[in-house]
Amino acid sequence: MNTAGRLGLYALGLAVVFGGALGAGNALGDSGAVIAGTKAPGAHATSGTHTEQATQSHGDAAQVGSEDTPGGLQVSENDYTFVPLTGAIKPGEPADFRFAVTGPGGGNITDFQTRHDKKLHLILTSRDLTTFQHVHPEMSADGVWTVRLTLPEAGAYRAFADFAATGGPALTLGADVLVAGGYTPRPLPVAARTASVDGYTVELDGDLVPGRSSRLALKVSKDGEPVTDLQPYLGAYGHLVALRGGDLAYLHVHPDGTPGDGVTTAGPEIVFYAEAPSGGDYRLFLDFQHQGKVRTAAFTVHAGSPGATPVPSGTPAGTPSAEPGGHDDQGAHAH
């Protein structure tokens, strides 16, 4: 099968056809996809509003997304639009990724709330969920954001802008960025309870349960010894992003407790509470900081129906759920 066929079968959510190498310069309206070098669609999607909902059992606030729509699936919501402005991106070469967020009046937003130590968080992942970057762009006075990044291979990537304009709702908007070149998507890595990165081992305890808050504990060790001196990163000892396989619905969670509160320990365990919007396969990306460097551990997990037997370690991550759930109104975040 040629490159166009492989990508078309894999990226079901993209309304795009590749002819040989991926091109630049075409906008994909309703899908929220943009090819590097074009602006996002100008039409604003009409959707429900975001609200803040207390998670009473843990004292966290869960940000609920648009009605029936998980976070990150739309380029435009509540009259806010994520507008990539970048020219052609070449695989493996550093480039300035530029974008803006336009508001209800149509102009670039320049006033943002500080959330988790930053005005805006930008997440980039390949559509096959095998690469991941969490970066923090800088904004110029005209509301254009810029960050230097390298997209390692040709293919389709998803960019998520996580922000809250001053006086507006907290949102996660997404757009696809396509990098020219031949592309063969890889399968989702198999499910596992342990991940290794730079000599660290991270163990996962807990399961995602669709439609219900669930406890996820991640234990960090190095050379067989528990790490008890994790350093705060973005106001917490860990930062977790979950993306649903297939459509990349975005679930952004934060740990229980706060550094310096006299209760939360600096490791080895970081506890999160998360709710999956449906059954299916998810990729979890944990950012943690130790000895002055941020590292990312990645897991594949399966969210089954409540009460279902969790997926055994090593089960292929493409296995369908026994009872795939429909979307609820869980948006993107739990804080």
C-alpha positions as CSV (number, residue, x, y, z in Angstrom):
1,M,0.0,0.0,0.0
2,N,1.3,3.5,-0.8
3,T,1.9,6.3,1.7
4,A,-1.5,7.8,1.0
5,G,-3.3,4.6,1.7
6,R,-1.5,3.9,5.0
7,L,-2.1,7.3,6.4
8,G,-5.7,7.5,5.3
9,L,-6.5,4.2,7.0
10,Y,-4.8,5.2,10.2
11,A,-5.9,8.8,10.7
12,L,-9.6,8.2,10.6
13,G,-10.3,11.6,12.1
14,L,-8.5,13.5,9.3
15,A,-10.3,14.7,6.2
16,V,-7.1,14.6,4.2
17,V,-5.6,12.5,1.4
18,F,-1.8,12.2,1.0
19,G,-0.4,11.9,-2.5
20,G,3.1,10.5,-2.1
21,A,4.8,13.0,0.2
22,L,2.6,15.1,2.5
23,G,2.1,18.5,1.1
24,A,1.7,21.9,2.6
25,G,-0.8,24.7,2.0
26,N,-4.2,23.1,2.3
27,A,-6.7,23.7,5.1
28,L,-8.9,20.9,6.4
29,G,-12.0,22.7,7.5
30,D,-14.3,20.6,9.7
31,S,-11.7,18.2,11.0
32,G,-9.7,20.9,12.7
33,A,-6.6,19.9,10.8
34,V,-4.2,22.3,9.2
35,I,-1.2,21.6,7.0
36,A,1.9,23.4,8.2
37,G,1.9,26.8,6.6
38,T,-1.9,27.5,6.7
39,K,-4.3,29.1,9.1
40,A,-7.0,27.1,11.0
41,P,-10.5,27.3,9.6
42,G,-12.2,30.6,10.2
43,A,-15.6,29.2,11.0
44,H,-16.3,28.8,14.7
45,A,-17.8,25.6,16.0
46,T,-20.9,25.9,18.2
47,S,-20.6,23.8,21.3
48,G,-21.5,23.8,24.9
49,T,-19.7,25.8,27.6
50,H,-17.0,24.6,30.0
51,T,-17.8,24.6,33.7
52,E,-15.8,23.9,36.8
53,Q,-17.1,21.0,38.9
54,A,-15.8,20.0,42.3
55,T,-14.4,16.6,42.8
56,Q,-15.6,16.3,46.3
57,S,-13.8,13.2,47.4
58,H,-10.3,14.6,46.6
59,G,-10.8,18.4,46.8
60,D,-9.9,18.7,43.2
61,A,-11.8,20.7,40.5
62,A,-12.6,18.8,37.3
63,Q,-13.0,20.9,34.2
64,V,-15.9,19.6,32.2
65,G,-15.7,19.9,28.5
66,S,-18.3,20.8,25.8
67,E,-21.5,18.7,26.0
68,D,-20.7,15.2,24.7
69,T,-17.3,16.3,23.4
70,P,-14.1,15.5,25.1
71,G,-11.3,18.1,25.1
72,G,-8.9,18.6,22.2
73,L,-11.1,17.3,19.4
74,Q,-12.1,20.8,18.2
75,V,-10.0,23.6,16.7
76,S,-12.7,26.1,17.7
77,E,-15.0,26.3,20.8
78,N,-16.9,29.0,22.6
79,D,-15.8,31.4,19.9
80,Y,-12.1,30.8,20.7
81,T,-10.0,29.3,17.9
82,F,-6.5,27.8,17.8
83,V,-4.8,29.2,14.7
84,P,-1.4,27.6,13.6
85,L,0.7,30.1,11.6
86,T,3.8,28.0,10.9
87,G,5.3,27.5,7.5
88,A,6.5,24.1,6.1
89,I,8.1,21.9,8.7
90,K,10.7,19.4,7.7
91,P,11.2,16.2,9.7
92,G,14.1,16.2,12.1
93,E,14.9,19.8,11.6
94,P,14.4,22.5,14.3
95,A,11.7,25.0,13.4
96,D,9.8,27.9,15.0
97,F,6.2,26.7,15.6
98,R,3.9,29.8,15.6
99,F,0.3,30.1,16.4
100,A,-2.4,32.4,17.8
101,V,-5.6,32.1,19.8
102,T,-8.4,34.2,18.5
103,G,-11.3,35.2,20.7
104,P,-15.0,36.1,20.4
105,G,-14.2,39.4,18.7
106,G,-12.0,37.7,16.1
107,G,-8.7,39.2,17.2
108,N,-5.7,37.6,18.8
109,I,-6.1,37.0,22.6
110,T,-3.2,38.6,24.5
111,D,-4.4,38.3,28.1
112,F,-4.3,34.8,29.6
113,Q,-4.6,33.4,33.1
114,T,-1.6,31.7,34.7
115,R,-2.4,28.1,35.2
116,H,0.1,25.6,36.5
117,D,2.8,28.2,36.4
118,K,2.3,29.0,32.7
119,K,0.0,31.1,30.5
120,L,-0.4,28.4,28.0
121,H,0.6,24.7,27.6
122,L,1.3,23.2,24.2
123,I,1.2,19.4,23.8
124,L,2.3,17.8,20.6
125,T,2.1,14.1,19.8
126,S,2.2,12.0,16.7
127,R,-1.1,10.6,15.5
128,D,0.1,7.1,16.3
129,L,0.9,8.3,19.9
130,T,4.5,7.1,19.7
131,T,6.1,10.6,20.2
132,F,5.2,13.3,22.7
133,Q,6.3,16.8,23.6
134,H,5.1,19.2,26.3
135,V,6.4,22.7,25.7
136,H,5.8,26.3,26.7
137,P,5.8,28.9,24.0
138,E,6.5,32.6,24.5
139,M,3.9,35.2,23.4
140,S,4.7,38.4,21.6
141,A,2.8,41.6,22.2
142,D,0.5,40.9,19.2
143,G,-0.7,37.6,20.6
144,V,1.4,35.3,18.4
145,W,3.0,32.4,20.3
146,T,6.4,30.9,19.3
147,V,8.3,27.8,20.4
148,R,11.3,26.1,18.9
149,L,10.7,22.5,18.3
150,T,11.7,19.5,16.3
151,L,9.2,17.0,14.9
152,P,11.3,13.9,14.5
153,E,9.6,12.2,11.5
154,A,7.2,12.8,8.6
155,G,3.5,12.3,9.2
156,A,0.5,13.6,11.1
157,Y,0.9,15.3,14.5
158,R,-1.7,16.7,16.8
159,A,-1.1,20.0,18.6
160,F,-3.1,20.8,21.7
161,A,-3.3,24.4,23.1
162,D,-4.3,24.2,26.8
163,F,-5.2,27.7,28.1
164,A,-7.7,30.0,29.8
165,A,-8.1,33.6,28.5
166,T,-8.7,36.1,31.2
167,G,-12.4,36.2,31.8
168,G,-13.0,33.2,29.6
169,P,-13.3,29.4,30.1
170,A,-10.4,27.0,30.4
171,L,-10.2,25.2,27.1
172,T,-8.1,22.6,25.3
173,L,-8.2,23.1,21.5
174,G,-6.5,20.9,19.0
175,A,-5.3,21.0,15.4
176,D,-3.4,18.6,13.2
177,V,0.0,19.6,11.8
178,L,1.3,17.6,8.9
179,V,5.0,17.1,8.2
180,A,5.9,16.3,4.6
181,G,7.5,13.0,3.7
182,G,6.9,9.3,3.5
183,Y,5.2,7.9,6.6
184,T,4.4,4.5,8.0
185,P,2.3,4.7,11.2
186,R,3.3,2.4,14.0
187,P,0.9,0.4,16.2
188,L,0.1,1.6,19.7
189,P,2.7,0.2,22.1
190,V,1.5,-2.8,24.1
191,A,-0.1,-2.2,27.5
192,A,2.4,-2.4,30.4
193,R,2.6,-1.5,34.1
194,T,6.2,-0.4,34.0
195,A,8.1,2.2,31.9
196,S,11.8,3.0,31.8
197,V,13.4,6.4,30.9
198,D,17.0,7.6,31.4
199,G,17.7,5.0,34.1
200,Y,14.5,5.6,35.9
201,T,11.7,3.1,36.4
202,V,8.1,4.2,36.8
203,E,5.4,1.7,38.0
204,L,1.7,2.2,37.4
205,D,-0.9,1.1,39.9
206,G,-4.6,1.6,39.2
207,D,-6.9,1.5,36.2
208,L,-8.8,4.0,34.1
209,V,-12.5,3.4,34.4
210,P,-14.8,5.1,31.9
211,G,-17.3,7.6,33.3
212,R,-15.9,7.3,36.8
213,S,-13.0,8.9,38.7
214,S,-10.2,6.4,39.3
215,R,-7.0,6.5,41.3
216,L,-3.7,6.2,39.4
217,A,-0.5,5.9,41.4
218,L,2.9,6.2,39.7
219,K,6.0,5.1,41.7
220,V,9.4,6.4,40.6
221,S,12.6,4.6,41.3
222,K,16.2,4.8,40.1
223,D,18.7,1.9,40.1
224,G,16.2,0.0,42.2
225,E,15.9,2.6,44.9
226,P,12.8,4.8,45.5
227,V,13.1,8.4,44.5
228,T,12.0,10.5,47.4
229,D,13.3,13.9,46.3
230,L,11.3,14.7,43.2
231,Q,11.4,18.4,42.3
232,P,8.2,20.4,41.6
233,Y,7.4,20.8,38.0
234,L,4.6,23.2,37.0
235,G,3.5,23.4,40.6
236,A,3.3,19.7,41.2
237,Y,5.5,16.6,41.6
238,G,4.2,15.2,38.4
239,H,2.2,16.1,35.3
240,L,0.1,13.5,33.5
241,V,-1.6,13.7,30.1
242,A,-3.8,10.9,28.7
243,L,-4.8,10.6,25.1
244,R,-7.4,8.2,23.8
245,G,-6.3,6.0,20.9
246,G,-7.9,6.7,17.5
247,D,-9.3,10.2,18.0
248,L,-6.8,11.5,20.5
249,A,-9.5,12.8,23.0
250,Y,-7.5,14.7,25.6
251,L,-7.6,14.0,29.3
252,H,-5.3,16.2,31.4
253,V,-4.9,15.3,35.1
254,H,-2.9,16.6,38.0
255,P,-1.7,14.9,41.2
256,D,-3.3,14.8,44.6
257,G,-1.6,17.3,46.9
258,T,0.7,20.2,46.5
259,P,4.5,20.5,47.1
260,G,5.2,22.3,50.3
261,D,1.8,21.8,51.8
262,G,3.3,19.8,54.7
263,V,1.5,16.6,53.6
264,T,2.4,15.8,50.1
265,T,5.7,13.8,49.9
266,A,8.3,14.3,47.1
267,G,8.0,10.7,45.9
268,P,8.4,8.0,45.3
269,E,4.6,7.8,44.6
270,I,2.7,10.4,42.7
271,V,-1.1,10.0,42.9
272,F,-3.6,11.2,40.3
273,Y,-7.3,11.1,39.9
274,A,-8.6,10.8,36.4
275,E,-11.8,10.0,34.5
276,A,-11.8,8.5,31.0
277,P,-14.6,9.7,28.8
278,S,-15.1,6.2,27.3
279,G,-13.8,2.7,27.2
280,G,-10.8,2.0,24.9
281,D,-7.0,2.3,24.7
282,Y,-5.2,5.3,26.1
283,R,-1.6,6.5,26.2
284,L,-0.4,8.1,29.5
285,F,2.5,10.5,29.5
286,L,4.0,11.3,32.9
287,D,6.4,14.3,33.2
288,F,8.4,14.4,36.4
289,Q,11.5,16.3,37.4
290,H,14.5,15.0,39.3
291,Q,18.1,16.4,39.6
292,G,17.1,19.4,37.5
293,K,15.8,17.5,34.4
294,V,12.3,16.8,33.3
295,R,11.7,13.2,32.0
296,T,8.7,11.6,30.4
297,A,7.5,8.0,31.1
298,A,4.8,6.6,28.7
299,F,2.3,3.8,29.3
300,T,-0.5,2.2,27.2
301,V,-3.6,1.3,29.3
302,H,-7.0,0.0,28.6
303,A,-10.2,1.6,30.1
304,G,-12.8,-1.1,30.4
305,S,-16.4,-0.8,31.6
306,P,-16.9,-0.3,35.4
307,G,-16.2,-3.6,37.2
308,A,-14.5,-5.2,34.2
309,T,-11.3,-7.1,34.7
310,P,-8.3,-4.8,34.0
311,V,-6.2,-5.5,30.9
312,P,-3.2,-7.8,31.9
313,S,0.3,-6.4,31.5
314,G,1.5,-7.1,27.9
315,T,-1.9,-7.4,26.3
316,P,-1.8,-5.8,22.8
317,A,-3.0,-2.2,23.0
318,G,-5.3,-2.6,20.0
319,T,-7.7,-5.0,21.8
320,P,-11.3,-3.5,21.7
321,S,-13.0,-2.9,24.9
322,A,-15.7,-5.3,26.0
323,E,-18.4,-2.6,26.2
324,P,-17.2,0.6,24.5
325,G,-18.8,3.5,26.3
326,G,-20.2,6.6,24.7
327,H,-18.8,10.1,25.4
328,D,-19.8,11.7,28.6
329,D,-19.2,15.4,29.3
330,Q,-15.8,15.0,30.9
331,G,-13.7,17.6,29.2
332,A,-10.0,17.6,29.6
333,H,-8.8,18.4,33.1
334,A,-8.8,17.3,36.7
335,H,-6.9,19.5,39.1
